[in-house]
Amino acid sequence: MEKTEYEVMAAVELDHWWYGGMRAINAAMLDPVMQGRAGLRILDAGCGTGGDAIFLRRYGEVVGLDYSAEAARLGGGRIPGMFARGSVTALPFADDSFDLVTSFDVLYHRAVPSEAAALAEARRVLRPGGRLLIRLPAYEFLRSRHDRQVHTRRRYTAGGATSLLGEAGFYVERVSYALSLLFPVPLAQRLLERVTPDRGAESAMTTPAPLLNAALRWPMALESAWLSMGGTFPFGLSIICLAHSGKVARVAPQRAGRAQT
C-alpha cells in the first residue's frame, strides 16, 4: 500500500461510512459465535492502522499484526502493547494461540504472494473450535485506480474464496458478498474510469461531506441487519467469509477401570 494510503486510513477509518459499515457487517457475522464467551484471544492479521482492532475488543483481548512500518507507526499508538510486526505468511505466534483470527482486505495484496501460506498460518495459530473471518475484494472486472494505490494483486469471487478456505482445511460456515445495495455506485465509477484520464493521486477513501457520509451509512446498516438474520447477498464489492478452524480438541483416552457396584 502507498504510504499516503496509510495516512488517509489513519485519518478517516474511525468516522468514514465504509469503515463503519463494514464493522457493522463484521459484527453481524461474529456476534452469533463470539458474544457471551469470556477470555477470548483475537488476532487481527494485517491490522493496518488499528481501527478494526479497536472494534474487535468487544469480543476479547486483541493483538494487531502488520508488516508495514507505516502501520506500526500509525497503528501502534492506537493499540499500545498489543501491536506486533510480522508477515501473515509467517505469524510470530505459537500454535493454538487464538480463538479468532481476522484478516480484512489483506490476502489480495501484492505483499502476500500465497493465500495458501497465509491461511495455513491462520489455521496453525487458531485453537480447536477457533474461527477465521476474512474480507476480500470482489470481481476482477471491478479493478480500479484504487487497486493500484493499495497494491491489489487479485480480486475474488465467493466460490473462489470458499475453495481457498476449504483447501486450507477450514470449514466454511458463512459466505456472502457485501456492499451490495450500493453496488451500482462503484460499478459506475469503475466504468467511468475507463473512459476518463487518470489525473492522479487523490485517495478513494477520503471522507465525503458529513450529510453524505451519514446517508451512506444507512444501506450498510440494512445489509448488516439482513446478515444478522442469516441472510446473504449474491453480489457486491466485497466478500466476507466466516470459517471454523476444522480443528477439534484432543480428548485423552479413558483407562478401563473396574466396574462399580
C-alpha positions as a printed Julia matrix, in Angstrom:
261×3 Matrix{Float64}:
   0.0     0.0     0.0
   1.25    3.52   -0.77
   2.44    5.48    2.28
  -0.21    8.12    1.65
  -2.98    5.48    1.83
  -1.91    4.54    5.37
  -2.09    8.2     6.34
  -5.58    8.53    4.83
  -6.69    5.32    6.58
  -5.48    6.55    9.96
  -7.26    9.88    9.47
 -10.66    8.56    8.37
 -11.2     4.96    9.5
 -12.97    5.8    12.75
 -15.57    8.04   11.03
 -15.83    7.08    7.34
 -19.13    5.44    6.32
 -17.39    2.5     4.57
 -15.27    1.53    7.58
 -18.2     1.9     9.96
 -20.5    -0.07    7.67
 -18.01   -2.89    7.26
 -17.56   -3.14   11.04
 -21.32   -3.48   11.4
 -21.2    -6.3     8.84
 -18.31   -7.93   10.72
 -20.38   -7.78   13.91
 -23.33   -9.4    12.13
 -21.09  -12.34   11.23
 -19.26  -12.6    14.57
 -21.92  -11.9    17.19
 -23.71  -15.26   16.85
 -20.49  -17.22   17.51
 -18.45  -14.88   19.73
 -20.74  -12.89   22.0
 -21.11  -14.15   25.55
 -17.79  -16.01   25.54
 -15.14  -14.93   28.04
 -11.36  -14.72   27.88
 -11.06  -14.81   24.09
  -7.76  -14.04   22.36
  -8.05  -12.42   18.94
  -5.51  -11.73   16.21
  -6.17   -9.06   13.58
  -3.7   -10.19   10.91
  -2.85   -7.25    8.68
  -4.38   -4.73   11.06
  -3.27   -1.59    9.22
  -3.67    1.47   11.41
  -5.64   -0.32   14.12
  -9.27    0.76   13.73
 -10.6    -2.78   13.37
  -8.51   -3.97   16.3
 -10.29   -1.38   18.47
 -13.67   -2.68   17.24
 -12.68   -6.3    17.96
 -12.07   -5.53   21.65
 -15.79   -6.1    22.21
 -15.03   -9.83   21.91
 -11.82  -10.11   23.94
  -8.11   -9.32   24.07
  -6.81   -8.24   20.65
  -3.34   -8.41   19.13
  -2.81   -6.47   15.92
  -0.14   -7.57   13.44
   1.14   -5.8    10.34
   4.28   -5.97    8.22
   4.35   -2.28    7.33
   6.48    0.24    9.2
   3.81    2.87    8.42
   1.13    0.7    10.02
   3.37    0.24   13.07
   3.91    3.99   13.36
   0.26    4.97   12.9
  -1.5     1.96   14.43
   0.84    1.06   17.25
  -0.29    4.09   19.24
  -3.94    3.04   18.98
  -3.3    -0.4    20.42
  -0.21    0.15   22.61
   1.49   -3.0    23.77
  -0.77   -5.1    21.53
   0.87   -4.46   18.14
   3.32   -6.9    16.53
   5.39   -6.54   13.37
   5.32   -9.55   11.09
   4.0   -11.23    7.97
   0.69  -13.06    7.65
   2.62  -15.85    5.91
   4.9   -16.42    8.94
   2.97  -15.44   12.07
   5.23  -14.94   15.13
   2.89  -16.81   17.46
   2.7   -20.32   18.89
   0.31  -22.99   17.66
  -3.21  -22.84   19.12
  -2.81  -19.28   20.43
  -6.07  -17.57   19.37
  -9.82  -18.11   19.41
 -10.42  -15.77   16.47
  -8.24  -14.6    13.59
  -9.47  -11.78   11.36
  -7.94  -10.56    8.13
  -9.7    -7.68    6.4
  -8.64   -6.88    2.84
  -5.16   -8.38    3.25
  -4.81  -11.65    1.28
  -5.38   -9.88   -2.04
  -2.25   -7.76   -1.57
   0.94   -7.97   -3.65
   2.89   -8.41   -0.4
   1.03  -11.71    0.19
   2.31  -13.94   -2.64
   0.44  -17.04   -1.41
  -3.03  -17.11    0.11
  -2.45  -20.79    0.93
   0.57  -19.95    3.12
  -1.33  -17.18    4.94
  -4.37  -19.38    5.53
  -2.17  -22.24    6.76
  -0.6   -19.88    9.29
  -4.01  -18.6    10.42
  -5.19  -22.16   10.95
  -1.98  -23.09   12.81
  -2.42  -20.34   15.41
  -6.15  -20.98   15.89
  -7.25  -23.11   18.81
  -9.6   -26.06   18.29
 -13.03  -24.57   17.66
 -11.49  -21.23   16.64
 -12.85  -19.09   13.82
 -11.43  -17.1    10.93
 -13.2   -14.06    9.47
 -11.76  -12.71    6.23
 -12.82   -9.99    3.81
 -11.67   -9.85    0.2
 -12.34   -7.54   -2.78
 -14.77   -8.98   -5.33
 -14.57   -9.42   -9.12
 -11.58   -8.76  -11.35
 -13.75   -6.62  -13.63
 -14.03   -4.1   -10.74
 -10.28   -3.46  -10.69
  -9.77    0.3   -10.39
  -7.28    3.08   -9.79
  -7.75    2.49   -6.07
  -6.45   -1.06   -6.6
  -3.24    0.43   -7.93
  -2.93    2.71   -4.88
  -3.37   -0.18   -2.44
  -1.26   -2.68   -4.45
  -4.0    -5.18   -5.31
  -2.65   -8.46   -6.67
  -6.04  -10.06   -7.41
  -9.77   -9.87   -6.75
 -12.04  -12.83   -5.97
 -15.43  -14.49   -6.28
 -17.33  -16.05   -3.39
 -16.83  -19.5    -4.9
 -13.09  -18.94   -5.29
 -12.77  -17.72   -1.7
 -14.7   -20.73   -0.43
 -12.4   -23.07   -2.35
  -9.27  -21.41   -0.93
 -10.55  -21.86    2.62
 -11.58  -25.46    2.05
  -8.19  -26.34    0.57
  -6.53  -24.85    3.67
  -8.52  -27.14    5.97
 -11.2   -24.68    7.07
 -14.9   -25.45    7.26
 -16.78  -22.5     5.73
 -19.78  -21.61    7.88
 -20.97  -18.47    6.11
 -20.03  -16.56    2.97
 -21.68  -13.53    1.41
 -20.96  -10.58   -0.78
 -21.13   -7.18    0.92
 -21.6    -3.56   -0.12
 -24.36   -4.87   -2.34
 -27.12   -2.27   -2.03
 -24.69    0.43   -3.19
 -23.11   -1.81   -5.82
 -24.27    0.3    -8.82
 -22.18    3.23   -7.5
 -18.73    1.57   -7.58
 -19.68   -0.24  -10.78
 -20.48    3.08  -12.5
 -17.31    4.62  -11.07
 -15.14    1.82  -12.48
 -16.77    2.08  -15.9
 -16.26    5.86  -15.89
 -12.58    5.46  -15.01
 -12.05    3.53  -18.23
 -13.06    6.48  -20.4
 -11.61    9.39  -18.38
  -7.95   10.39  -17.92
  -6.19    9.46  -14.69
  -5.42   12.79  -13.06
  -3.56   11.3   -10.2
  -3.3    10.66   -6.66
  -6.38   11.57   -4.62
  -7.37    8.63   -2.42
 -10.72    6.93   -3.0
 -11.17    6.73    0.79
 -11.33   10.4     1.69
 -14.37   11.13    3.86
 -17.31   12.72    2.0
 -19.31   15.68    3.28
 -20.99   14.98    6.66
 -24.55   14.65    5.32
 -23.49   12.29    2.54
 -21.28   10.33    4.93
 -24.26    9.86    7.27
 -26.63    8.95    4.41
 -24.27    6.27    3.07
 -24.32    4.5     6.43
 -27.97    3.52    6.02
 -27.58    0.97    3.19
 -24.71   -0.61    5.12
 -26.88   -0.77    8.25
 -29.59   -2.54    6.23
 -27.02   -5.03    4.92
 -25.72   -5.78    8.41
 -29.28   -6.26    9.68
 -30.02   -8.74    6.88
 -26.79  -10.65    7.53
 -27.53  -10.76   11.27
 -30.76  -12.59   10.42
 -28.83  -15.2     8.45
 -29.31  -13.65    5.01
 -26.73  -13.38    2.23
 -26.17  -11.23   -0.86
 -25.5   -12.68   -4.34
 -23.14   -9.88   -5.48
 -21.26   -6.91   -4.08
 -17.98   -5.03   -3.91
 -16.53   -7.27   -1.16
 -16.73  -10.88    0.02
 -16.98  -11.78    3.7
 -16.29  -15.36    4.9
 -16.63  -16.91    8.35
 -14.88  -20.26    8.74
 -14.27  -22.8    11.5
 -10.68  -23.9    12.01
 -11.63  -27.52   11.36
  -9.52  -28.45   14.4
 -11.12  -30.38   17.23
  -9.89  -30.74   20.8
  -7.98  -33.87   21.6
  -9.6   -35.93   24.34
  -7.34  -38.1    26.48
  -8.39  -41.74   26.32
 -10.05  -43.08   29.48
  -8.42  -46.02   31.17
 -10.6   -49.01   31.64
 -11.39  -49.49   35.31
 -13.23  -51.89   37.48
 -16.97  -51.86   37.2
 -18.57  -50.06   40.1
 -21.3   -51.81   42.04
